[in-house]
Structures are given as C-alpha cells and as structure tokens.
Amino acid sequence: MRTQPACLLLSLALCLTAWPVVAEVDDAAHYYSHGMAQASQGQYDAAAESLRKAIEIRPKFPEAYHLLGIVYANGQRRLSDAADSFQKAIALNPSFAEAFYHLGLVYKVQGKPAEAEQELQRALAIRPQYEEALMALAHLYERQQAYPKAVAAYSRILAFKPDHVEALYALGYLYESQGRSQEARDLLTKLVLLAPDHADAYYLLGTIAEKASRTPEAEQAYRNAVAARPDFVDAHYNLGFILKSKGELEAAAQEFRTAVTLKPDYADAYMNVGVVYALQRRFNEAEQAYEEAIRLKPTLAEAYYNLGVLYEFHMRDTVRALATYRKYLELGGQDERVQRIVRELKK
C-alpha cells in the first residue's frame, strides 16, 4: 500500500521558516521574532512563552496566534490549544489562509474529517492554488476512500504544477487502483523522467506491465526499483518471479534470497526459494526452504503442496508425501490429484 506523506508535524515545522517576521518595531514584534527563532531551533516551551508575551502586549496579533498554534501542535502536541490559537488568528484575520490550513491539519489529526475538510476548503477559497492545502485535502479524501474527490484534488495540483512529483505518483496510484492502467502508466512514465530515483513509481510501473504481460518492461521496471532502493523487498520478490519464468534460476534464487535477508519472516519468499531449488535439483535445500516457509506461516497451503510434491516425485518418500498432502487439504487445498490420492488411501 502507498504510505501517506505530510504528517502534521512536518507540515507545521516547514511553516516556521515560511511566515515573514512582522516589520513593526515594538515589543510585541520583538517577542514574536524571538519566538519564531526559538521555535525554529526546537525550543518550543520558550517559544510559546515569547509568543504569549507578544499577544499580551498586542492582543490583536493574528500572526502571533498562528505561530503559537504551530508551537502548541508541533512542539507540545497540545492540539486543542493549537486549534484555539488558529481560530483566534482567523477571527482577527478572516483571510488568513495558512491559519485555516493548519486548523484543518489539527482537525485531521484529531479525527474530525468533516471539520478538517471544511477548514481546508476555506483555505483554498482564499488561495485556490494552495498546494499544501490541496495535498492535505487529497490525503483526507483517500483516507475516507472518497477516491473521485481525491483524484480531483490531485488533478487540481497538476493543473498549475504539472511536475509535482507526489501528486503524479498519488494520482497514478489511484488510477491503477481504479483499473485506469494506461492513464496511470502515462503519469508514472512522466514521473520517472522527472525523478529517476523514484523507486515506488518504478515498482508500480512494473506491476502494471506484468499484469499486461509485458514481461521485459516489467523486469526493467523492477530492476530500476531495486537500483533506486536496494532494500525494496517486494521489488526483489517480483523480479525473482520474472527471472524464474525466464528460466534464469540462479538469478531468481538470488532475488528471493535477498528478499528473505531483508525480511526474515517473509514466508512466501522462502517458499519460492524452495521452488527454484527444486527446479535446480537441490532437493535438500528446497526441503529446508519449504519447512522454513511453513514454520513462519503454518497456514501456507501452497508450501505444503510443494513440499508434498518434493517428497513424492524427487525424494521418493511416500509416507511424508501423504502426511504433507493431508495437511495441504486440511488448509483448504483443492488440487484434484492430491484429493484423489488421499481419498484412495482411505479405502
């Protein structure tokens, strides 16, 4: 699954250096500037105190309320106090788009999606091309599984910023999940030209190509994914499948071994190491790999089936083959030949 970026903490931290210092030279401005410097250095308690002094001197100071809300949310996790500060900033300046945006983020973290959407939409009404607000809104819609709305939000970003890497990937991901594979492929192809090290985009291009039986294209995409991110477990695993289908058994085994090295509890990868070893006639190693897959995932019926085949045809151990086949059937296995063998032995 795709992970959601742009948590509240990061979004608010970025804003600390984005908001201009108040130009007016007075004590309130001094405390505000001091609070901003303290917050940017992670001195949140001191920053909050400075900002409260600024507000005490100048009660109608929306920028100070806004920054205080950021400090409360980002540094002290006082979300209710943060929301209150943002609301006060908005009351003093109803056109304060950033305050609406950050209030929306706070509501999102508090699990108030309707309120979050409302505040983000208000920020966008003030500033229609507010990139961060659109991204937050799109993420909110994805979390709610309101995918057409998420698509619309990402599309709005790309309308004014066609090279927005995160929006390109997110929209490509959504298109693919909706069966719009060609549109997804077009966006992702554009994305990897802009960001040649985007491992997730290569991986998704690989899955799209694999489903369309464009095997060479899928192989190259997975290779690009692991080149960009050597610890990309699923890309190694999928590449192993493609290499196995091409008969490149040692290369396939290496990919599956890499997968289990990176993820030691990856039962399916162990099972496929066993499949490759069996094809290589490395039967003892295949048995060990299947047994490890079963140890890690006792309900993995396919591992029992493969182990049974290994015992029956390669190791000529009928007793263990039958015991393993019975376990395969107990787990819901449907192979008719195995069902017949076990059924006949009961007669």
C-alpha positions as CSV (number, residue, x, y, z in Angstrom):
1,M,0.0,0.0,0.0
2,R,1.0,3.5,-0.6
3,T,2.1,5.4,2.5
4,Q,0.6,8.8,3.3
5,P,3.2,11.6,3.5
6,A,3.0,15.1,5.0
7,C,2.2,14.4,8.7
8,L,1.1,17.3,10.9
9,L,4.5,17.5,12.5
10,L,6.4,18.0,9.2
11,S,3.8,20.4,7.7
12,L,3.8,22.7,10.7
13,A,7.6,22.6,11.1
14,L,8.0,23.8,7.5
15,C,5.8,26.7,8.2
16,L,8.1,28.0,10.9
17,T,10.5,29.4,8.4
18,A,7.9,30.3,5.8
19,W,6.0,33.0,7.7
20,P,7.5,36.5,7.5
21,V,8.7,38.4,10.5
22,V,6.4,41.4,11.5
23,A,8.1,44.5,10.3
24,E,6.8,46.9,13.0
25,V,9.5,47.6,15.6
26,D,7.8,47.3,19.0
27,D,8.0,44.9,22.0
28,A,5.3,42.7,20.6
29,A,7.2,42.3,17.3
30,H,10.4,41.7,19.3
31,Y,8.8,38.8,21.2
32,Y,7.2,37.4,18.0
33,S,10.6,37.4,16.2
34,H,12.2,35.8,19.3
35,G,9.5,33.2,19.5
36,M,10.0,32.3,15.8
37,A,13.7,31.9,16.3
38,Q,13.2,29.7,19.3
39,A,10.6,27.5,17.6
40,S,12.9,27.0,14.6
41,Q,15.5,25.7,17.0
42,G,13.1,23.4,18.7
43,Q,12.8,25.4,21.9
44,Y,9.1,25.1,22.0
45,D,8.4,25.9,25.6
46,A,10.4,29.1,25.4
47,A,8.8,30.0,22.0
48,A,5.3,29.6,23.5
49,E,6.2,31.9,26.4
50,S,7.6,34.5,24.0
51,L,4.5,34.4,21.8
52,R,2.2,34.7,24.7
53,K,4.1,37.8,25.8
54,A,3.7,39.2,22.3
55,I,0.0,38.6,22.4
56,E,-0.3,40.1,25.9
57,I,1.3,43.3,24.6
58,R,-0.7,43.3,21.3
59,P,-3.9,41.3,21.7
60,K,-4.9,41.8,18.0
61,F,-1.8,40.0,16.6
62,P,-3.0,37.2,14.3
63,E,0.5,36.1,13.2
64,A,1.4,35.6,16.8
65,Y,-1.7,33.5,17.4
66,H,-0.9,31.5,14.3
67,L,2.7,30.8,15.3
68,L,1.6,29.9,18.8
69,G,-0.8,27.4,17.3
70,I,2.1,25.8,15.4
71,V,4.2,25.6,18.5
72,Y,1.3,24.1,20.5
73,A,0.7,21.5,17.8
74,N,4.2,20.8,16.6
75,G,6.3,21.0,19.7
76,Q,3.9,20.3,22.6
77,R,1.2,18.2,21.0
78,R,-1.4,20.4,22.6
79,L,-3.9,20.0,19.8
80,S,-6.9,21.6,21.4
81,D,-4.9,24.7,22.4
82,A,-3.5,24.8,18.9
83,A,-7.0,24.8,17.4
84,D,-8.0,27.6,19.7
85,S,-5.0,29.7,18.7
86,F,-5.7,29.2,15.0
87,Q,-9.3,30.1,15.5
88,K,-8.2,33.3,17.2
89,A,-5.9,34.1,14.3
90,I,-8.8,33.6,11.9
91,A,-11.1,35.8,13.9
92,L,-8.6,38.6,13.7
93,N,-7.8,38.0,10.0
94,P,-10.6,36.1,8.1
95,S,-8.3,36.0,5.0
96,F,-5.5,34.1,6.8
97,A,-5.3,31.1,4.5
98,E,-2.4,29.5,6.5
99,A,-4.4,29.6,9.7
100,F,-7.3,27.8,8.0
101,Y,-4.9,25.2,6.6
102,H,-3.2,24.4,9.9
103,L,-6.5,24.3,11.7
104,G,-7.6,21.8,9.1
105,L,-4.5,19.7,9.8
106,V,-5.2,19.8,13.5
107,Y,-8.7,18.6,13.0
108,K,-7.4,15.8,10.7
109,V,-5.1,14.5,13.4
110,Q,-7.9,14.8,16.0
111,G,-10.1,12.5,13.8
112,K,-12.5,15.2,12.8
113,P,-12.6,14.7,9.0
114,A,-15.7,16.9,8.3
115,E,-14.2,19.8,10.2
116,A,-10.8,19.3,8.6
117,E,-12.3,19.3,5.1
118,Q,-14.2,22.5,5.9
119,E,-11.1,24.4,7.0
120,L,-9.0,23.2,4.1
121,Q,-11.7,24.2,1.7
122,R,-11.8,27.7,3.3
123,A,-8.0,28.0,2.9
124,L,-8.5,27.1,-0.8
125,A,-11.3,29.6,-1.2
126,I,-8.8,32.3,-0.2
127,R,-5.9,30.8,-2.2
128,P,-7.1,28.5,-4.9
129,Q,-3.6,27.3,-5.8
130,Y,-2.6,26.5,-2.2
131,E,-0.5,23.4,-2.9
132,E,-0.2,22.1,0.6
133,A,-3.9,22.5,1.4
134,L,-4.8,20.6,-1.8
135,M,-2.4,17.8,-0.8
136,A,-3.8,17.6,2.7
137,L,-7.4,17.6,1.2
138,A,-6.4,14.8,-1.2
139,H,-4.9,12.7,1.6
140,L,-8.0,13.2,3.7
141,Y,-10.2,12.0,0.8
142,E,-8.0,9.0,0.3
143,R,-8.3,8.1,4.0
144,Q,-12.1,8.4,3.6
145,Q,-12.0,6.3,0.4
146,A,-13.6,9.2,-1.4
147,Y,-11.4,8.4,-4.4
148,P,-13.1,10.6,-7.1
149,K,-12.6,13.6,-4.8
150,A,-9.0,12.7,-4.2
151,V,-8.5,12.4,-8.0
152,A,-10.0,15.8,-8.4
153,A,-7.7,17.3,-5.8
154,Y,-4.5,15.8,-7.2
155,S,-5.6,16.9,-10.7
156,R,-6.1,20.5,-9.5
157,I,-2.5,20.5,-8.3
158,L,-1.2,19.1,-11.6
159,A,-3.2,21.7,-13.5
160,F,-1.0,24.5,-12.1
161,K,2.1,22.4,-11.3
162,P,2.5,19.6,-13.8
163,D,5.8,18.4,-12.4
164,H,4.5,17.9,-8.8
165,V,6.2,14.6,-8.0
166,E,4.0,13.5,-5.1
167,A,0.7,14.4,-6.9
168,L,1.9,12.5,-10.1
169,Y,2.6,9.4,-8.1
170,A,-0.6,9.6,-6.0
171,L,-2.8,10.1,-9.0
172,G,-1.0,7.3,-10.8
173,Y,-1.6,5.0,-7.9
174,L,-5.3,5.9,-7.7
175,Y,-5.8,5.4,-11.4
176,E,-4.2,2.0,-11.3
177,S,-6.3,1.0,-8.3
178,Q,-9.4,2.0,-10.4
179,G,-8.3,0.0,-13.4
180,R,-7.2,3.0,-15.4
181,S,-3.9,1.4,-16.1
182,Q,-2.9,3.3,-19.2
183,E,-3.6,6.7,-17.5
184,A,-1.5,5.5,-14.6
185,R,1.3,4.4,-16.8
186,D,1.4,7.7,-18.6
187,L,1.6,9.7,-15.4
188,L,4.3,7.3,-13.8
189,T,6.4,7.4,-17.0
190,K,6.4,11.2,-16.8
191,L,7.2,10.9,-13.1
192,V,10.3,8.8,-13.5
193,L,11.7,11.2,-16.1
194,L,11.4,13.9,-13.5
195,A,12.5,11.8,-10.6
196,P,14.8,8.9,-11.9
197,D,15.3,7.6,-8.4
198,H,11.6,7.2,-7.6
199,A,11.5,3.5,-6.6
200,D,7.8,3.4,-5.9
201,A,6.9,4.7,-9.3
202,Y,9.2,2.1,-11.0
203,Y,7.6,-0.6,-8.9
204,L,4.1,0.4,-9.8
205,L,5.1,0.6,-13.5
206,G,6.4,-3.0,-13.1
207,T,3.1,-4.3,-11.7
208,I,1.2,-2.6,-14.5
209,A,3.5,-4.1,-17.1
210,E,3.4,-7.5,-15.5
211,K,-0.4,-7.6,-15.5
212,A,-0.4,-6.6,-19.2
213,S,2.1,-9.5,-19.9
214,R,4.8,-7.0,-20.9
215,T,7.4,-9.1,-19.2
216,P,10.6,-7.3,-20.4
217,E,9.1,-4.0,-19.5
218,A,8.2,-5.3,-16.0
219,E,11.6,-6.7,-15.5
220,Q,13.3,-3.5,-16.3
221,A,11.0,-1.5,-14.1
222,Y,11.7,-3.8,-11.1
223,R,15.4,-3.6,-11.8
224,N,15.1,0.2,-11.7
225,A,13.2,0.0,-8.5
226,V,15.9,-2.0,-6.7
227,A,18.6,0.1,-8.2
228,A,16.9,3.2,-6.7
229,R,16.2,1.4,-3.4
230,P,18.3,-1.7,-2.8
231,D,16.2,-2.7,0.3
232,F,12.9,-2.7,-1.7
233,V,11.7,-6.2,-0.6
234,D,8.7,-6.5,-2.9
235,A,10.6,-5.4,-6.0
236,H,13.2,-8.1,-5.4
237,Y,10.4,-10.6,-4.9
238,N,8.6,-9.7,-8.1
239,L,11.8,-9.6,-10.0
240,G,12.6,-13.1,-8.8
241,F,9.3,-14.4,-10.2
242,I,10.1,-12.9,-13.6
243,L,13.5,-14.4,-13.7
244,K,12.2,-17.8,-12.7
245,S,9.6,-17.6,-15.5
246,K,12.6,-16.9,-17.9
247,G,14.5,-19.9,-16.6
248,E,17.2,-17.8,-15.0
249,L,17.1,-19.9,-11.9
250,E,20.2,-18.8,-10.1
251,A,19.4,-15.1,-10.6
252,A,15.8,-15.8,-9.4
253,A,17.1,-17.6,-6.3
254,Q,19.3,-14.6,-5.6
255,E,16.4,-12.2,-5.7
256,F,14.3,-14.4,-3.4
257,R,17.3,-14.8,-1.0
258,T,17.7,-11.1,-1.0
259,A,14.0,-10.7,-0.1
260,V,14.3,-13.1,2.9
261,T,17.5,-11.4,4.0
262,L,15.8,-8.1,4.1
263,K,12.6,-9.5,5.6
264,P,13.4,-12.7,7.5
265,D,9.8,-13.6,8.2
266,Y,8.8,-13.5,4.5
267,A,7.3,-17.0,4.2
268,D,6.2,-16.7,0.6
269,A,9.8,-15.7,-0.4
270,Y,11.1,-18.8,1.4
271,M,8.6,-20.9,-0.4
272,N,9.8,-19.6,-3.8
273,V,13.4,-20.1,-2.9
274,G,12.3,-23.7,-2.4
275,V,10.6,-23.8,-5.8
276,V,13.8,-22.6,-7.5
277,Y,16.0,-25.0,-5.6
278,A,13.7,-27.9,-6.6
279,L,14.0,-26.9,-10.3
280,Q,17.8,-26.8,-9.8
281,R,17.5,-30.3,-8.2
282,R,18.9,-29.0,-5.0
283,F,16.3,-31.1,-3.1
284,N,17.7,-30.9,0.4
285,E,17.9,-27.1,0.2
286,A,14.4,-27.0,-1.3
287,E,13.1,-29.1,1.6
288,Q,14.7,-26.7,4.1
289,A,13.3,-23.7,2.4
290,Y,9.7,-25.1,2.4
291,E,10.0,-26.1,6.0
292,E,11.1,-22.6,6.9
293,A,8.1,-21.1,5.0
294,I,5.8,-23.4,6.9
295,R,7.4,-22.6,10.2
296,L,6.9,-18.9,9.6
297,K,3.4,-19.3,8.2
298,P,1.8,-22.6,9.2
299,T,-1.4,-21.9,7.2
300,L,0.5,-21.5,3.9
301,A,-1.2,-24.4,2.0
302,E,0.9,-23.9,-1.2
303,A,4.1,-24.6,0.8
304,Y,2.7,-28.0,2.0
305,Y,1.7,-28.8,-1.6
306,N,5.2,-28.1,-2.9
307,L,6.8,-30.0,-0.1
308,G,4.5,-33.0,-0.8
309,V,5.5,-32.9,-4.5
310,L,9.1,-32.8,-3.5
311,Y,8.7,-35.8,-1.2
312,E,6.6,-37.8,-3.8
313,F,8.5,-37.2,-7.0
314,H,12.0,-36.2,-6.1
315,M,12.8,-37.8,-2.7
316,R,10.6,-40.9,-3.2
317,D,9.2,-40.6,0.4
318,T,5.6,-41.7,0.1
319,V,4.9,-41.6,3.8
320,R,6.0,-38.0,4.3
321,A,4.4,-37.0,1.0
322,L,1.0,-38.3,2.1
323,A,1.2,-36.6,5.5
324,T,2.1,-33.3,3.9
325,Y,-0.7,-33.6,1.3
326,R,-3.2,-34.3,4.1
327,K,-2.1,-31.1,5.8
328,Y,-2.4,-29.2,2.5
329,L,-6.0,-30.5,2.1
330,E,-6.8,-29.5,5.7
331,L,-5.8,-26.0,4.9
332,G,-8.3,-25.9,2.0
333,G,-6.1,-27.1,-0.8
334,Q,-8.1,-28.0,-4.0
335,D,-5.7,-30.0,-6.2
336,E,-7.8,-32.8,-7.6
337,R,-4.9,-35.3,-8.0
338,V,-3.9,-34.8,-4.3
339,Q,-7.6,-35.2,-3.3
340,R,-7.8,-38.5,-5.3
341,I,-4.6,-39.9,-3.8
342,V,-5.6,-39.2,-0.2
343,R,-9.2,-40.4,-0.8
344,E,-8.0,-43.7,-2.3
345,L,-5.7,-44.4,0.6
346,K,-8.7,-44.2,3.0
347,K,-10.5,-47.1,1.2
